[in-house]
Amino acid sequence: MPRSHYDVVIAGAGHNGLVAAAYLARAGRAVLVLERLDHVGGLAVSARAFPGVDARLSRYSYLVSLLPSKIVKDLGLRLELRRRRFASYTPVGDTGLLVDNEDAARTAASFEAVTGGRHDLAAWERFYAMTGHVARRVAPTLLEPLRGRTELREVVGDDEAWRDLFERPIGEVVAERFADDTVRGVVLTDSLIGTFADPAADLLANRCFLYHVIGDGTGDWNVPVGGMGAVTTELAEVAQRHGAEIRTGAEVLAIDPDTGEVTFDDGAEHTVTADKVLANLPPAVLARLLGETPERPEGSQLKINMVLSRLPKLRDPAVDPAEAFSGTFHINESRDQLAAAYAQAAGGKVPDLPPAEVYCHSLTDPSILGPELREAGAHTMTLFGLHMPARLFADPAAKQEAVARTLASINSVLAEPIEDCLLRAPSGEPCLEAKTPLDLEREAGLPGGHIFHHDLSWPYGEEGDHGPWGVETAHERVLLCGAGARRGGGVSGIPGHNAAMAVLGHA
Ligand SMILES: Cc1cc2nc3c(=O)[nH]c(=O)nc-3n(C[C@H](O)[C@H](O)[C@H](O)COP(=O)(O)OP(=O)(O)OC[C@H]3O[C@@H](n4cnc5c(N)ncnc54)[C@H](O)[C@@H]3O)c2cc1C
């Protein structure tokens, strides 16, 4: 006979819900996780996206940076996060800017070739030494009760870094520190992932930037071996081993914040009660389930997943495609190109030359390909397109236009069309799927297709917060434990951890 009362009910089995479940079950709490879909993982899943093609793509999120080693250690997670040797490659005409994590001389030569001088390399080293310092100081605080703004500034302990990352628009800082348009763009893309903002004016871009450089005290973006699905499968196993009950195909329909009643549908309607209800849901979805008025966030990205029969040829003879595509490969993302695309998208138009970045998971971790594909030299390729806000896709024809322009944008920097490299599925269809923000809203239940559930927040407490962990809501019984909490966003497990700590009274 299933229980009718739990210490904690968690709505949603995204990775954060699973982290919370694992911590709480480990502490002896009776935990029920209810997941709407027929599988766990939320936006951190692997999928065979093309029928008959044995490639397990990280369909939504694909790289891990923000997951603290402390969570991995606390929960005893068996995960391998592999460092990428090449951080990035940016084609520029017939050459390109290569950032090689293990060969400083090669990186320096590449800066020399592309920027025509040493200034930007020195500026780059100074800038990332500064972000590295901030990462080491701020990352550990993310798993502690919130500090106020002044306290966090003291933790950072560097006035210049504080001003440049927290107070001045990042676009202005980058324009001042770097001379080269390409280098400026490479730095700025981290402020625009899933975030529609003008980095020259809007501090929202700073918040996005910060989350891209502080992960686990290093800011490295690592490849989860086995794909994102391996991360959430492991989390679900650990949570269950500690006694958490996980029910998939169970959609939460309503939460009563006064009684702790949670009504869900798994084919039939049921109600359970809980002392605490944790919402691994976007704040807009939680508001709806509480009977309140939801906000309307807006995501801004075009995600394209591909399987290639071979890597495309580059125009640059000095770099092997296997090097260039194993890091983040920037496409038409110079500072001026980003600004032009932003202006067009803000004016309601799909950008003429969409800025985007691609990366091949299978170059670092071939285990996601079946043996035949591996032997044949196939690869997965993931594209993340910037400045594609949800508002552009109200007209269904806009998706086709956005995909066509994005492919043309890739082709503008390659020596051959990407279409010639796409693997064909047994059906004869090319292996390419594209997801606009509105597709994500439909498929993944993300309001406005916002990949962080809503706009990223500063990592310090502000007026209006309901409690010390940044997960509390106006209702004592109900806590957020997803990306929409303060210090949420990305594959981090941080809001899951923090919600569990709030429940366990570790303030
Ligand atoms: C295209 C894309 C690329 C990204 N790339 C990266 C990346 O490379 N690295 C990175 O760190 N981050 C990335 N992100 C962001 C990151 O994936 C998310 O911010 C993070 O995974 C959110 O995790 P979560 O557990 O908080 O929520 P989610 O993963 O959204 O989980 C919420 C869960 O709740 C379930 N649910 C919703 N409504 C109900 C209901 N009524 N009842 C029951 N269950 C419900 C959902 O089905 C889902 O399983 C990306 C996101 C997207 C979309």
Ligand as a Chemical Component Dictionary entry (heavy atoms), coordinates in Angstrom:
data_LIG
# 
_chem_comp.id                   LIG 
_chem_comp.type                 NON-POLYMER 
_chem_comp.pdbx_formal_charge   0 
_chem_comp.three_letter_code    LIG 
# 
loop_
_chem_comp_atom.comp_id 
_chem_comp_atom.atom_id 
_chem_comp_atom.alt_atom_id 
_chem_comp_atom.type_symbol 
_chem_comp_atom.charge 
_chem_comp_atom.model_Cartn_x 
_chem_comp_atom.model_Cartn_y 
_chem_comp_atom.model_Cartn_z 
_chem_comp_atom.pdbx_ordinal 
LIG C1  C1  C 0 19.102 23.480 -25.151 1  
LIG C2  C2  C 0 19.702 23.603 -23.778 2  
LIG C3  C3  C 0 21.073 23.563 -23.616 3  
LIG C4  C4  C 0 21.634 23.712 -22.351 4  
LIG N1  N1  N 0 22.976 23.563 -22.196 5  
LIG C5  C5  C 0 23.500 23.532 -20.959 6  
LIG C6  C6  C 0 24.831 23.097 -20.754 7  
LIG O1  O1  O 0 25.529 22.675 -21.685 8  
LIG N2  N2  N 0 25.321 23.111 -19.489 9  
LIG C7  C7  C 0 24.564 23.541 -18.418 10 
LIG O2  O2  O 0 25.082 23.579 -17.296 11 
LIG N3  N3  N 0 23.272 23.904 -18.588 12 
LIG C8  C8  C 0 22.718 23.876 -19.815 13 
LIG N4  N4  N 0 21.396 24.148 -19.986 14 
LIG C9  C9  C 0 20.589 24.563 -18.813 15 
LIG C10 C10 C 0 20.291 23.385 -17.904 16 
LIG O3  O3  O 0 20.011 22.242 -18.661 17 
LIG C11 C11 C 0 19.087 23.647 -16.986 18 
LIG O4  O4  O 0 19.182 24.940 -16.411 19 
LIG C12 C12 C 0 19.007 22.602 -15.892 20 
LIG O5  O5  O 0 19.170 21.307 -16.435 21 
LIG C13 C13 C 0 17.696 22.689 -15.150 22 
LIG O6  O6  O 0 17.639 21.604 -14.252 23 
LIG P1  P1  P 0 16.475 21.476 -13.210 24 
LIG O7  O7  O 0 16.633 20.159 -12.519 25 
LIG O8  O8  O 0 16.431 22.669 -12.345 26 
LIG O9  O9  O 0 15.127 21.506 -14.055 27 
LIG P2  P2  P 0 14.629 20.611 -15.310 28 
LIG O10 O10 O 0 15.740 19.846 -15.900 29 
LIG O11 O11 O 0 13.857 21.544 -16.189 30 
LIG O12 O12 O 0 13.657 19.593 -14.625 31 
LIG C14 C14 C 0 12.329 19.910 -14.260 32 
LIG C15 C15 C 0 11.553 18.609 -14.269 33 
LIG O13 O13 O 0 10.218 18.864 -13.819 34 
LIG C16 C16 C 0 9.330  18.104 -14.627 35 
LIG N5  N5  N 0 8.002  18.706 -14.537 36 
LIG C17 C17 C 0 7.572  19.878 -15.079 37 
LIG N6  N6  N 0 6.281  20.099 -14.745 38 
LIG C18 C18 C 0 5.902  19.057 -13.957 39 
LIG C19 C19 C 0 4.689  18.722 -13.283 40 
LIG N7  N7  N 0 3.604  19.504 -13.350 41 
LIG N8  N8  N 0 4.659  17.577 -12.569 42 
LIG C20 C20 C 0 5.751  16.770 -12.481 43 
LIG N9  N9  N 0 6.915  17.034 -13.117 44 
LIG C21 C21 C 0 6.992  18.169 -13.829 45 
LIG C22 C22 C 0 9.947  18.203 -16.005 46 
LIG O14 O14 O 0 9.447  17.209 -16.874 47 
LIG C23 C23 C 0 11.418 18.017 -15.668 48 
LIG O15 O15 O 0 11.793 16.664 -15.645 49 
LIG C24 C24 C 0 20.795 23.943 -21.228 50 
LIG C25 C25 C 0 19.416 23.927 -21.384 51 
LIG C26 C26 C 0 18.858 23.749 -22.644 52 
LIG C27 C27 C 0 17.372 23.727 -22.795 53 
# 
loop_
_chem_comp_bond.comp_id 
_chem_comp_bond.atom_id_1 
_chem_comp_bond.atom_id_2 
_chem_comp_bond.value_order 
_chem_comp_bond.pdbx_ordinal 
LIG C1  C2  SING 1  
LIG C2  C3  SING 2  
LIG C2  C26 DOUB 3  
LIG C3  C4  DOUB 4  
LIG C4  N1  SING 5  
LIG C4  C24 SING 6  
LIG N1  C5  DOUB 7  
LIG C5  C6  SING 8  
LIG C5  C8  SING 9  
LIG C6  O1  DOUB 10 
LIG C6  N2  SING 11 
LIG N2  C7  SING 12 
LIG C7  O2  DOUB 13 
LIG C7  N3  SING 14 
LIG N3  C8  DOUB 15 
LIG C8  N4  SING 16 
LIG N4  C9  SING 17 
LIG N4  C24 SING 18 
LIG C9  C10 SING 19 
LIG C10 O3  SING 20 
LIG C10 C11 SING 21 
LIG C11 O4  SING 22 
LIG C11 C12 SING 23 
LIG C12 O5  SING 24 
LIG C12 C13 SING 25 
LIG C13 O6  SING 26 
LIG O6  P1  SING 27 
LIG P1  O7  DOUB 28 
LIG P1  O8  SING 29 
LIG P1  O9  SING 30 
LIG O9  P2  SING 31 
LIG P2  O10 DOUB 32 
LIG P2  O11 SING 33 
LIG P2  O12 SING 34 
LIG O12 C14 SING 35 
LIG C14 C15 SING 36 
LIG C15 O13 SING 37 
LIG C15 C23 SING 38 
LIG O13 C16 SING 39 
LIG C16 N5  SING 40 
LIG C16 C22 SING 41 
LIG N5  C17 SING 42 
LIG N5  C21 SING 43 
LIG C17 N6  DOUB 44 
LIG N6  C18 SING 45 
LIG C18 C19 SING 46 
LIG C18 C21 DOUB 47 
LIG C19 N7  SING 48 
LIG C19 N8  DOUB 49 
LIG N8  C20 SING 50 
LIG C20 N9  DOUB 51 
LIG N9  C21 SING 52 
LIG C22 O14 SING 53 
LIG C22 C23 SING 54 
LIG C23 O15 SING 55 
LIG C24 C25 DOUB 56 
LIG C25 C26 SING 57 
LIG C26 C27 SING 58 
# 
